[in-house]
Amino acid sequence: MAGTLEEALRCPDQQLREGERITGLLSTGNSYGDLSNFDSEDRLAESGEYHSDELGGPHYYFWSQARLGQVTVAVVGKGSKGRTADDVDNGLTQAISEMITRVGDELQAPR
């Protein structure tokens, strides 16, 4: 997971696919207990601006990955016209928390 953090530092502007790119990427990482991370062993996040030939931009972009045991889950949100950063963040936070909770239940991990 550390390689992911380093990649954004080396390449803050990235081409996703033809006609889509991310600019100004910033990455953060935290282990269990850091920055209110009380549900996964490791958590990464990247944010920046999403640009699309079709959808315009810049729009808010956020990606997050969390690991519990040998299971890694990830979510990504790309904003659009009429969607705020809070709209995107709220949906992603709910989704990744639910996935990690299900993984913990399945693995019967202590909390």
Secondary structure, 3 states (H helix, E strand, C coil): CHHHHHHHHHCCCEEEECCEEEEEEEEEEEECCHHHCCCCCEEEEEEEEEEECCCEEEEEEEEEEEEECCEEEEEEEECCCCCCHHHHHHHHHHHHHHHHHHHHHHHCCCC
